[in-house]
Amino acid sequence: MNENRGGPDRSHGQGVVDGRQPCGVRPRGEHEVGEGEGGYARELTAEEQASQQAVLVTVSDASFDQDVLQSDLPVLVDLWAPWCSPCRLIAPIVDKLAKEYAGRLKVAKLNVDNNPVVARKFNIRGIPTLVFFKDGDVVDTVVGALPKAALAGKVAALA
């Protein structure tokens, strides 16, 4: 027992079990880490790294047509601003949906403060606004924060 903490002495090999690191602990270096056997960290394949990077894209006024309107996949666009509390509230929900529907749905984030042209084009009057696109057309719009189950139902109908 460690006399200072009242718990086991963790001065040697802290966070390492049998030479393996628990998931969530990043080894030294620039490697991306995924969950391996028994919940321990493993290096991601190049395909997994590309898939994680493509799950959520940031779009701008300049890239909107190419990233959203010309997308082969249905697209969920989260129109938000950094000062918006409800936007920050739904951000983790949108992130989870992006991961769950990876490969079937593109999820894009657009900061309306930095990109007013798109916000005006789609008559965005309140945020957060989630706009669902399929084949370049708006098929649904949600204004305000909704629970994950409600948003997942809309995404499932789209993807």
C-alpha positions in Angstrom: 0.0 0.0 0.0 1.1 3.5 -0.7 1.2 5.3 2.6 0.4 8.7 1.0 -2.7 7.7 -0.9 -4.0 4.7 1.1 -4.2 2.7 -2.1 -2.0 0.3 -4.0 1.4 1.5 -5.1 1.1 2.5 -8.7 4.5 4.0 -9.2 5.6 1.2 -11.6 3.8 0.5 -14.8 0.9 2.8 -14.1 -1.9 2.2 -16.6 -0.2 -0.8 -18.1 -1.4 -4.4 -17.6 0.6 -7.3 -18.9 2.6 -4.9 -21.1 -0.6 -3.7 -22.8 -2.3 -0.3 -22.4 -6.0 0.0 -21.6 -8.1 1.5 -24.3 -8.1 5.2 -24.3 -4.5 5.5 -23.3 -2.5 6.7 -26.2 1.0 5.2 -26.6 3.9 7.6 -27.3 4.1 8.6 -30.9 1.7 9.7 -33.5 -0.3 6.5 -33.8 -4.1 6.5 -33.7 -5.4 3.9 -31.2 -8.5 1.7 -31.4 -9.9 -1.0 -29.1 -8.3 -4.3 -29.4 -8.8 -7.7 -27.7 -9.9 -7.4 -24.1 -10.4 -3.6 -24.4 -6.7 -2.9 -24.8 -5.3 -0.4 -27.2 -4.2 -1.3 -30.7 -3.0 0.7 -33.6 -5.7 1.5 -36.2 -5.4 0.4 -39.7 -5.1 3.1 -42.4 -8.7 2.3 -43.5 -10.0 2.8 -40.0 -8.1 6.1 -39.6 -9.5 7.4 -42.9 -13.0 6.3 -41.9 -12.8 8.1 -38.6 -11.6 11.3 -40.3 -14.4 11.2 -42.9 -17.1 10.7 -40.3 -17.5 14.4 -39.6 -16.6 17.2 -42.0 -16.4 20.9 -41.5 -17.9 22.8 -44.4 -17.8 26.5 -45.4 -19.6 28.8 -47.8 -16.9 27.9 -50.3 -17.1 24.1 -49.9 -20.8 23.7 -49.3 -21.8 22.9 -52.9 -19.2 20.2 -53.3 -19.3 18.7 -49.8 -23.1 18.7 -49.4 -25.1 19.3 -52.5 -22.9 17.1 -54.7 -22.4 14.3 -52.1 -23.2 10.7 -53.2 -24.4 10.1 -49.6 -27.3 11.7 -47.8 -26.0 14.6 -45.7 -26.9 15.9 -42.3 -25.7 19.5 -41.9 -25.5 20.9 -38.3 -25.7 24.7 -38.5 -24.2 26.0 -35.2 -22.2 28.8 -33.5 -19.7 28.6 -30.7 -21.7 30.9 -28.4 -24.9 28.8 -28.8 -25.6 26.6 -25.7 -28.2 24.3 -27.4 -25.7 23.8 -30.2 -23.1 22.6 -27.7 -25.8 20.4 -26.1 -26.5 18.5 -29.3 -22.9 18.4 -30.6 -22.2 15.0 -28.9 -25.4 13.6 -30.2 -24.5 14.6 -33.8 -21.0 13.2 -33.3 -22.4 9.8 -32.2 -24.8 9.7 -35.1 -21.9 10.5 -37.5 -20.0 7.5 -36.1 -23.1 5.1 -36.0 -24.0 5.9 -39.7 -20.4 6.2 -41.1 -20.4 5.1 -44.7 -24.2 5.6 -45.0 -24.5 9.3 -44.1 -22.2 12.3 -44.3 -22.4 14.6 -41.3 -21.2 18.2 -41.8 -20.9 21.1 -39.4 -21.2 24.7 -40.6 -20.4 27.6 -38.3 -23.1 30.2 -39.2 -21.0 33.1 -37.8 -18.2 32.4 -40.2 -20.4 31.3 -43.1 -23.4 33.6 -43.5 -24.0 32.9 -47.2 -25.3 29.3 -46.7 -27.3 30.4 -43.6 -29.0 33.1 -45.7 -29.5 30.7 -48.7 -31.4 28.2 -46.5 -33.2 30.9 -44.5 -31.7 29.8 -41.2 -33.3 32.0 -38.5 -32.4 30.0 -35.3 -29.7 27.6 -34.3 -29.1 24.8 -33.8 -30.6 23.9 -37.1 -30.1 20.4 -38.6 -30.8 20.2 -42.3 -31.1 16.8 -44.0 -30.1 16.6 -47.7 -30.5 13.8 -50.2 -29.4 14.1 -53.8 -28.7 17.8 -53.2 -32.2 18.6 -52.1 -33.5 19.5 -48.6 -35.7 16.6 -47.3 -36.1 17.6 -43.7 -35.2 20.4 -41.2 -35.0 20.4 -37.4 -34.7 23.6 -35.4 -33.6 23.4 -31.8 -32.2 20.6 -29.6 -33.9 17.2 -29.9 -33.1 14.0 -28.0 -30.9 11.4 -29.7 -33.8 9.0 -30.3 -35.8 11.6 -32.3 -32.7 12.6 -34.4 -31.8 8.9 -34.9 -35.3 8.2 -36.3 -34.9 11.1 -38.8 -31.4 9.9 -39.8 -32.6 6.3 -40.2 -35.3 7.4 -42.5 -32.8 9.3 -44.6 -29.8 6.9 -44.7 
